[in-house]
Amino acid sequence: MKARNGDGVETLLIRYGLNPRLYSRQFKQLNQKNLRRGNGLITGRTYLLPKAQATRKNASRSAARTTPRRARTTARAVTRLPVSKAPISSAQLFGPRIGTPRAQNGTLRGAVFYLSSGHGGPDPGAIGKYGSFKLAEDEYAYDVTVRLARVLIENGATVYVMVQDPNDGIRDENVLPMDYDEVHYPHRPIPLSQVQRLRQRIAQVNALHARHKGAYQRLLALHVDSRSEGQNIDVFFYHHPNSPTGLRLAKNIHRVFTSRYKRAQPNRPYSGNVSERGTLFEVRNSHAPAVFMELGNIRNQKDQRRFVVADNRQALANWIAEGIIADYRGKK
């Protein structure tokens, strides 16, 4: 199988339905001559995949039922990663240190938000190298997302976190370890297929949207980009071309970021912008007006500081919330 730009061993194995914990060593043995120093992959190079081994009698049957048809040839007999069987509580979602957030004011009373962090479960998303460590997109997008959820709840909003981890909570470590136990709200396994993953996520958003008919409702999708290591980028905002409410929300958040950057880094202009991107699945299919955000380049050293420092992740959440509050106050 050919490696894509930004791929690591774990990413490639997960894409083809193989648990990295079981198959990483075998993969490296099979592909020793085609690995960079530190076991890095070479973009465009073809790699051999380990043969999956059944761990129980019904493994093949289970994989066939839960894996998209196109992936079944490479995902037979895969060991299933554990998933939550019961809805994740607020205490689990935010962690024991934070507990269950409570409304401290009514600034966003009546507003409903759907927060969707990129990737999760079997797909860690983009991978960046940070010294001897690896940074996974889904872990950092998730941490900013749950921080944002906390701020919105404290301002009186109703918040649905569409990707949930039963044991991460809000974390202050610099390097957030990769795991694969995230689930979709309320407690559904995240599909391996990207298309099925997004369909499942947006179907749940739209079902909840119907339940809250008449309320101010917005979807915010938080992602981390992967570009060349030398490309330092600011936060970008995308909306559907036919959604004036999505455009307004994107502009309100962008306005806050522009202002904050002028204070924090007065010697350089803020280059993040607002643009149309109707091809993005979540933006195109959400019944709630949506804003899709790219928070930075996980492979760039300067952008990595935006993620690995907990205070910076909190600042991202606070600034997004500030833009949301401005949008809600100015709603028609």
Sine and cosine of phi, psi and omega as CSV:
sin_phi,cos_phi,sin_psi,cos_psi,sin_omega,cos_omega
0.00,0.00,0.65,-0.76,-0.04,-1.00
-0.99,0.14,0.66,-0.75,0.04,-1.00
-0.99,0.16,0.66,-0.75,0.04,-1.00
-0.99,-0.11,0.23,-0.97,0.04,-1.00
-0.86,0.52,0.80,-0.60,0.00,-1.00
1.00,0.00,-0.08,1.00,-0.01,-1.00
-0.93,0.37,0.57,-0.82,0.22,-0.98
-0.85,-0.53,0.06,-1.00,0.00,-1.00
-0.85,0.53,-0.73,0.68,-0.04,-1.00
-0.88,0.48,-0.69,0.72,-0.03,-1.00
-0.88,0.48,-0.71,0.71,-0.03,-1.00
-0.91,0.42,-0.69,0.72,0.00,-1.00
-0.89,0.46,-0.70,0.71,-0.02,-1.00
-0.89,0.45,-0.63,0.78,-0.01,-1.00
-0.85,0.52,-0.54,0.84,-0.03,-1.00
-0.97,-0.25,0.39,0.92,0.19,-0.98
0.98,0.20,0.37,0.93,-0.03,-1.00
-0.92,-0.39,0.76,-0.66,-0.02,-1.00
-0.95,0.32,0.89,-0.46,-0.03,-1.00
-0.84,0.54,-0.53,0.85,-0.02,-1.00
-0.90,0.43,-0.47,0.88,-0.05,-1.00
-0.99,-0.11,-0.47,0.88,-0.21,-0.98
-0.88,-0.48,-0.07,1.00,-0.04,-1.00
-0.87,0.50,-0.74,0.68,-0.04,-1.00
-0.89,0.47,-0.69,0.73,0.00,-1.00
-0.91,0.41,-0.64,0.77,0.03,-1.00
-0.86,0.51,-0.71,0.70,-0.04,-1.00
-0.91,0.40,-0.56,0.83,0.04,-1.00
-0.93,0.37,-0.63,0.78,-0.01,-1.00
-0.93,0.36,-0.48,0.88,-0.17,-0.99
-0.86,-0.50,0.46,0.89,-0.08,-1.00
-0.79,0.61,-0.66,0.76,-0.10,-1.00
-0.96,0.26,-0.28,0.96,-0.07,-1.00
-0.94,-0.33,0.28,0.96,-0.01,-1.00
-0.95,-0.31,0.59,-0.81,0.10,-0.99
-0.96,0.28,0.10,-0.99,0.12,-0.99
-0.87,0.48,0.70,-0.71,-0.07,-1.00
0.99,0.13,0.25,0.97,0.04,-1.00
0.91,0.42,0.49,0.87,0.08,-1.00
-0.98,0.22,0.42,-0.91,0.01,-1.00
-1.00,-0.09,0.42,-0.91,0.03,-1.00
-0.97,-0.26,0.86,-0.50,-0.04,-1.00
-0.83,0.56,0.75,-0.66,0.02,-1.00
1.00,0.04,-0.22,0.98,0.00,-1.00
-0.98,0.19,0.61,-0.79,0.01,-1.00
-1.00,0.02,0.72,-0.69,-0.03,-1.00
-0.85,-0.53,0.50,-0.87,0.06,-1.00
-1.00,0.06,0.65,-0.76,0.04,-1.00
-0.98,-0.19,0.64,-0.77,0.08,-1.00
-0.88,0.47,0.47,-0.88,0.07,-1.00
-0.99,0.16,0.82,-0.58,-0.02,-1.00
-0.92,0.39,0.64,-0.77,0.02,-1.00
-0.93,-0.38,0.72,-0.70,0.03,-1.00
-0.94,0.35,0.67,-0.75,0.02,-1.00
-0.94,-0.33,-0.12,0.99,0.09,-1.00
-0.38,-0.93,0.30,-0.96,-0.13,-0.99
-0.86,0.51,-0.61,0.79,-0.09,-1.00
-0.99,-0.13,0.27,0.96,-0.07,-1.00
-0.89,0.46,-0.70,0.71,-0.02,-1.00
-0.89,0.46,-0.66,0.75,0.00,-1.00
-0.90,0.44,-0.67,0.74,0.00,-1.00
-0.91,0.42,-0.68,0.73,-0.01,-1.00
-0.90,0.44,-0.62,0.79,-0.01,-1.00
-0.91,0.42,-0.57,0.82,-0.02,-1.00
-0.96,0.27,-0.54,0.84,-0.17,-0.98
-0.96,-0.28,-0.14,0.99,-0.06,-1.00
-0.96,-0.27,0.70,-0.72,0.04,-1.00
-0.82,0.58,0.52,-0.86,-0.11,-0.99
-0.82,0.57,-0.66,0.75,-0.05,-1.00
-0.90,0.44,-0.41,0.91,-0.07,-1.00
-0.99,-0.13,-0.08,1.00,-0.15,-0.99
-0.91,0.42,-0.52,0.86,-0.04,-1.00
-0.91,0.42,-0.41,0.91,-0.02,-1.00
-0.93,-0.36,-0.07,1.00,-0.08,-1.00
-0.90,-0.45,0.29,0.96,0.01,-1.00
-0.93,0.38,0.59,-0.80,0.11,-0.99
0.86,0.51,0.54,0.84,0.01,-1.00
-0.99,0.14,0.66,-0.75,0.08,-1.00
-0.93,0.37,0.84,-0.55,-0.02,-1.00
-0.96,0.27,0.70,-0.71,0.08,-1.00
-0.98,0.22,0.57,-0.82,-0.04,-1.00
-0.91,0.42,0.64,-0.77,0.07,-1.00
-0.76,-0.64,0.35,-0.94,0.00,-1.00
-0.93,0.36,0.71,-0.71,0.05,-1.00
-0.99,-0.10,-0.17,0.99,0.00,-1.00
-0.78,-0.63,0.45,-0.89,0.03,-1.00
-0.80,0.60,0.64,-0.77,0.00,-1.00
-0.98,0.21,0.77,-0.64,-0.04,-1.00
-0.97,0.22,0.28,-0.96,0.04,-1.00
-0.88,0.48,-0.60,0.80,0.00,-1.00
-0.89,0.45,-0.63,0.78,0.06,-1.00
-0.93,0.36,-0.66,0.75,-0.08,-1.00
-0.88,0.47,-0.68,0.74,-0.06,-1.00
-0.99,-0.16,-0.19,0.98,0.06,-1.00
1.00,-0.05,0.42,-0.91,-0.06,-1.00
-0.89,0.46,-0.47,0.88,0.00,-1.00
-0.93,0.36,-0.56,0.83,-0.05,-1.00
-1.00,-0.09,-0.68,0.73,-0.06,-1.00
0.96,0.28,-0.42,-0.91,-0.03,-1.00
-1.00,0.00,0.90,-0.44,0.01,-1.00
-0.91,0.42,0.53,-0.85,0.03,-1.00
-0.85,-0.52,0.52,-0.85,0.05,-1.00
-0.90,0.44,0.81,-0.59,0.03,-1.00
-0.98,-0.21,-0.27,0.96,0.07,-1.00
-0.39,-0.92,0.09,-1.00,-0.05,-1.00
-0.95,-0.31,0.43,0.90,-0.07,-1.00
-0.83,0.56,-0.62,0.78,-0.03,-1.00
-0.92,-0.39,0.40,0.92,-0.01,-1.00
-0.87,0.49,0.76,-0.65,-0.01,-1.00
1.00,-0.09,-0.21,0.98,0.01,-1.00
-1.00,0.03,0.57,-0.82,-0.01,-1.00
-0.81,-0.59,0.76,-0.65,-0.04,-1.00
-0.81,-0.59,0.62,-0.78,0.10,-0.99
-0.91,-0.41,0.89,-0.45,-0.07,-1.00
-0.95,-0.31,0.87,-0.50,-0.09,-1.00
-0.86,-0.52,0.96,-0.29,0.05,-1.00
-1.00,0.04,0.57,-0.82,-0.12,-0.99
-0.91,0.42,0.63,-0.78,0.14,-0.99
0.90,0.43,-0.66,-0.75,-0.03,-1.00
0.97,-0.26,0.30,-0.96,-0.02,-1.00
0.90,0.44,-0.84,-0.55,-0.07,-1.00
-0.96,0.29,-0.13,0.99,-0.08,-1.00
-0.84,-0.54,0.95,-0.32,0.01,-1.00
-0.98,0.22,-0.15,0.99,-0.02,-1.00
0.98,0.20,-0.47,-0.88,-0.02,-1.00
-0.91,0.41,0.53,-0.84,-0.01,-1.00
-0.85,-0.53,0.75,-0.66,0.08,-1.00
-0.88,-0.48,0.50,-0.87,0.03,-1.00
-0.99,-0.14,0.78,-0.62,-0.05,-1.00
-0.77,-0.63,1.00,-0.05,-0.14,-0.99
0.90,0.43,-0.81,-0.59,0.04,-1.00
-1.00,-0.04,0.07,1.00,-0.05,-1.00
-0.97,-0.25,0.30,-0.95,0.11,-0.99
-0.91,-0.41,0.69,-0.73,0.03,-1.00
-0.95,-0.31,0.80,-0.61,-0.02,-1.00
-0.97,-0.22,0.72,-0.69,0.00,-1.00
-0.80,0.60,-0.73,0.69,-0.12,-0.99
-0.90,0.44,-0.54,0.84,-0.03,-1.00
-0.93,0.36,-0.67,0.74,-0.06,-1.00
-0.98,0.20,-0.62,0.78,0.10,-1.00
-0.88,0.47,-0.61,0.79,0.00,-1.00
-0.92,0.39,-0.68,0.73,-0.03,-1.00
-0.90,0.45,-0.67,0.75,0.06,-1.00
-0.90,0.43,-0.60,0.80,-0.03,-1.00
-0.90,0.43,-0.73,0.68,-0.02,-1.00
-0.94,0.34,-0.49,0.87,0.10,-0.99
-0.91,0.42,-0.68,0.73,0.05,-1.00
-0.89,0.45,-0.67,0.74,0.02,-1.00
-0.84,0.54,-0.69,0.73,0.00,-1.00
-0.87,0.49,-0.71,0.70,-0.02,-1.00
-0.90,0.44,-0.68,0.74,-0.01,-1.00
-0.91,0.42,-0.66,0.75,0.03,-1.00
-0.89,0.45,-0.67,0.74,0.00,-1.00
-0.90,0.43,-0.34,0.94,0.07,-1.00
-0.99,-0.12,0.25,0.97,0.15,-0.99
1.00,-0.05,0.08,1.00,-0.06,-1.00
-0.99,0.14,0.35,-0.94,0.21,-0.98
-1.00,-0.08,0.80,-0.60,-0.13,-0.99
-0.78,-0.63,0.74,-0.68,0.12,-0.99
-0.91,-0.41,0.87,-0.50,0.07,-1.00
-1.00,-0.06,0.93,-0.37,-0.20,-0.98
-0.98,0.20,-0.43,0.90,0.14,-0.99
-0.92,-0.40,0.78,-0.62,-0.10,-1.00
-0.73,-0.68,0.60,-0.80,0.07,-1.00
-0.90,-0.45,0.76,-0.65,-0.10,-0.99
-0.96,0.29,-0.23,0.97,-0.10,-0.99
-0.63,-0.78,0.16,0.99,0.00,-1.00
-1.00,0.04,-0.81,0.59,-0.08,-1.00
0.90,0.43,-0.25,-0.97,0.10,-1.00
-0.99,0.15,0.82,-0.58,-0.10,-0.99
-0.88,-0.47,0.58,-0.82,-0.02,-1.00
-0.95,-0.30,0.04,1.00,0.02,-1.00
-0.93,0.38,0.43,-0.90,0.08,-1.00
-0.95,0.30,-0.78,0.63,0.01,-1.00
-0.99,-0.15,0.89,-0.46,-0.01,-1.00
-0.99,-0.11,0.91,-0.41,-0.05,-1.00
-0.87,0.50,0.57,-0.82,0.07,-1.00
-0.97,0.23,0.67,-0.74,0.21,-0.98
-0.62,-0.78,0.04,-1.00,-0.14,-0.99
-0.75,-0.67,0.40,0.92,-0.11,-0.99
-0.98,-0.18,0.21,0.98,0.04,-1.00
-0.92,0.39,0.48,-0.88,0.04,-1.00
-0.75,-0.66,0.25,-0.97,0.13,-0.99
-1.00,0.05,0.58,-0.82,0.10,-0.99
-0.85,0.52,0.70,-0.72,0.03,1.00
-1.00,0.05,-0.51,0.86,0.04,-1.00
-0.22,-0.97,0.77,0.64,-0.04,-1.00
-0.96,-0.29,0.68,-0.74,0.07,-1.00
-0.85,0.53,0.60,-0.80,0.01,-1.00
-1.00,0.09,0.83,-0.55,-0.03,-1.00
-0.90,0.44,0.44,-0.90,0.06,-1.00
-0.94,0.34,-0.65,0.76,-0.02,-1.00
-0.93,0.37,0.76,-0.65,0.01,-1.00
-0.88,0.47,-0.66,0.75,-0.01,-1.00
-0.89,0.45,-0.73,0.68,0.01,-1.00
-0.90,0.43,-0.58,0.82,0.02,-1.00
-0.88,0.47,-0.74,0.67,-0.03,-1.00
-0.94,0.35,-0.62,0.79,0.03,-1.00
-0.88,0.47,-0.70,0.72,0.00,-1.00
-0.90,0.44,-0.67,0.74,-0.03,-1.00
-0.91,0.42,-0.74,0.67,-0.05,-1.00
-0.95,0.31,-0.53,0.85,0.07,-1.00
-0.87,0.49,-0.64,0.77,0.02,-1.00
-0.94,0.35,-0.65,0.76,0.05,-1.00
-0.86,0.52,-0.71,0.70,-0.06,-1.00
-0.94,0.35,-0.54,0.84,0.07,-1.00
-0.91,0.41,-0.67,0.74,0.04,-1.00
-0.93,0.38,-0.58,0.81,0.02,-1.00
-0.86,0.51,-0.66,0.75,0.02,-1.00
-0.91,0.42,-0.56,0.83,0.00,-1.00
-0.93,0.38,-0.52,0.85,-0.04,-1.00
-0.97,-0.24,0.53,0.85,-0.06,-1.00
-0.79,0.62,0.74,-0.67,0.02,-1.00
1.00,-0.10,-0.24,0.97,-0.02,-1.00
-1.00,0.07,0.32,-0.95,0.18,-0.98
-0.95,0.32,0.92,-0.39,-0.06,-1.00
-0.78,-0.62,0.68,-0.74,0.01,-1.00
-0.61,-0.80,0.57,-0.82,0.12,-0.99
-0.95,-0.30,0.75,-0.66,0.09,-1.00
-0.84,-0.55,0.87,-0.50,0.01,-1.00
-0.96,-0.28,0.85,-0.52,-0.07,-1.00
-0.94,-0.34,0.83,-0.56,-0.01,-1.00
-0.75,-0.66,0.26,-0.97,0.12,-0.99
-0.85,-0.53,0.77,-0.64,-0.09,-1.00
-0.99,0.14,0.26,-0.97,0.11,-0.99
-0.73,-0.68,0.93,-0.36,0.02,-1.00
-0.77,-0.64,-0.20,-0.98,0.03,-1.00
-0.90,0.44,0.49,-0.87,-0.09,-1.00
-0.85,0.52,-0.48,0.88,-0.06,-1.00
-1.00,0.08,0.00,1.00,-0.08,-1.00
-0.99,-0.13,0.95,-0.30,0.04,-1.00
-1.00,-0.02,0.84,-0.55,-0.05,-1.00
-0.81,-0.59,0.42,-0.91,0.11,-0.99
-1.00,-0.06,-0.02,-1.00,-0.03,-1.00
-0.97,0.24,0.76,-0.65,0.00,-1.00
-0.92,-0.38,0.49,-0.87,-0.07,-1.00
-0.79,-0.61,0.75,-0.66,-0.01,-1.00
-0.84,-0.55,0.55,-0.83,0.02,-1.00
-0.62,-0.79,0.22,-0.97,0.05,-1.00
-0.98,0.22,0.64,-0.77,-0.03,-1.00
-0.89,0.45,-0.37,0.93,-0.01,-1.00
-0.97,-0.23,0.33,0.94,-0.03,-1.00
-0.87,-0.50,1.00,-0.04,0.04,-1.00
-0.90,0.43,-0.50,0.87,0.03,-1.00
-0.95,0.30,-0.59,0.81,0.08,-1.00
-0.91,0.41,-0.65,0.76,0.05,-1.00
-0.88,0.47,-0.69,0.73,-0.01,-1.00
-0.89,0.45,-0.68,0.73,0.02,-1.00
-0.90,0.44,-0.71,0.71,0.01,-1.00
-0.86,0.51,-0.68,0.74,0.00,-1.00
-0.92,0.40,-0.62,0.78,0.01,-1.00
-0.91,0.42,-0.66,0.75,0.03,-1.00
-0.93,0.36,-0.67,0.74,0.01,-1.00
-0.86,0.50,-0.62,0.78,0.00,-1.00
-0.88,0.47,-0.65,0.76,0.03,-1.00
-0.91,0.42,-0.72,0.70,-0.01,-1.00
-0.88,0.48,-0.67,0.75,0.01,-1.00
-0.87,0.49,-0.69,0.73,-0.01,-1.00
-0.92,0.40,-0.69,0.72,-0.03,-1.00
-0.92,0.40,-0.61,0.79,0.02,-1.00
-0.91,0.41,-0.58,0.81,0.03,-1.00
-0.88,0.47,-0.57,0.82,0.02,-1.00
-0.98,0.22,-0.71,0.70,-0.10,-0.99
-0.97,0.23,-0.59,0.81,-0.04,-1.00
-0.70,-0.72,0.95,0.31,-0.10,-1.00
-0.91,0.42,-0.28,0.96,-0.07,-1.00
-1.00,-0.01,0.00,1.00,0.06,-1.00
-0.64,-0.77,0.64,-0.77,-0.01,-1.00
-0.96,0.26,0.44,-0.90,0.06,-1.00
-1.00,0.06,0.84,-0.54,-0.11,-0.99
-0.98,-0.22,-0.06,1.00,0.04,-1.00
-0.90,0.44,0.56,-0.83,-0.03,-1.00
-0.66,-0.75,0.07,-1.00,0.05,-1.00
-0.94,-0.33,0.76,-0.65,0.00,-1.00
-0.51,-0.86,0.26,-0.96,0.01,-1.00
-0.99,0.16,0.63,-0.77,0.09,-1.00
-0.47,-0.88,0.95,0.30,-0.05,-1.00
-0.94,0.33,-0.17,0.98,-0.01,-1.00
-0.99,0.14,-0.25,0.97,0.02,-1.00
-0.92,0.39,0.78,-0.62,-0.13,-0.99
-0.83,0.55,-0.75,0.66,-0.05,-1.00
-0.91,0.42,-0.64,0.77,0.01,-1.00
-0.92,0.39,-0.64,0.77,-0.07,-1.00
-0.96,0.27,-0.54,0.84,-0.17,-0.98
-0.95,-0.32,-0.15,0.99,0.01,-1.00
-0.96,0.28,0.73,-0.68,0.10,-0.99
-0.96,0.29,-0.45,0.89,0.09,-1.00
-0.99,0.11,0.66,-0.75,0.09,-1.00
-0.79,0.62,0.68,-0.73,-0.16,-0.99
-0.82,-0.57,0.53,-0.85,0.17,-0.99
-0.78,-0.62,0.78,-0.62,0.01,-1.00
-0.96,-0.29,0.80,-0.60,-0.08,-1.00
-0.87,-0.49,0.72,-0.69,0.18,-0.98
-0.97,-0.24,0.89,-0.45,-0.15,-0.99
-1.00,0.07,-0.16,0.99,-0.01,-1.00
0.48,-0.88,0.03,-1.00,-0.01,-1.00
-0.99,-0.17,0.93,-0.36,-0.10,-1.00
-0.93,0.36,-0.20,0.98,-0.01,-1.00
-0.99,-0.13,-0.12,0.99,-0.02,-1.00
-1.00,-0.08,0.73,-0.69,-0.09,-1.00
-0.89,0.46,-0.65,0.76,0.01,-1.00
-0.91,0.41,-0.69,0.73,0.02,-1.00
-0.92,0.39,-0.52,0.85,-0.01,-1.00
-0.87,0.50,-0.52,0.85,0.04,-1.00
-0.90,0.43,-0.48,0.88,0.06,-1.00
-0.90,0.43,-0.42,0.91,-0.06,-1.00
-0.97,-0.22,-0.68,0.73,-0.16,-0.99
-0.97,0.24,-0.34,0.94,0.04,-1.00
-1.00,-0.01,0.87,-0.50,-0.09,-1.00
-0.85,0.52,-0.62,0.79,0.02,-1.00
-0.88,0.47,-0.55,0.83,0.03,-1.00
-0.94,0.33,-0.61,0.79,0.06,-1.00
-0.90,0.43,-0.62,0.79,0.05,-1.00
-0.92,0.38,-0.61,0.79,0.04,-1.00
-0.88,0.47,-0.67,0.74,0.06,-1.00
-0.84,0.54,-0.73,0.68,0.00,-1.00
-0.89,0.46,-0.69,0.73,-0.03,-1.00
-0.90,0.44,-0.67,0.75,-0.03,-1.00
-0.93,0.36,-0.64,0.77,0.07,-1.00
-0.88,0.48,-0.71,0.71,0.00,-1.00
-0.88,0.47,-0.63,0.78,0.00,-1.00
-0.89,0.45,-0.65,0.76,0.06,-1.00
-0.92,0.40,-0.61,0.79,0.04,-1.00
-0.90,0.45,-0.70,0.72,-0.01,-1.00
-0.88,0.47,-0.66,0.75,0.04,-1.00
-0.88,0.47,-0.63,0.77,0.01,-1.00
-0.92,0.39,-0.68,0.74,-0.03,-1.00
-0.91,0.42,-0.64,0.77,0.01,-1.00
-0.92,0.39,-0.49,0.87,-0.04,-1.00
-0.99,-0.13,0.17,0.99,-0.04,-1.00
-0.89,0.45,0.49,-0.87,0.00,-1.00
-1.00,-0.01,0.00,0.00,0.00,0.00
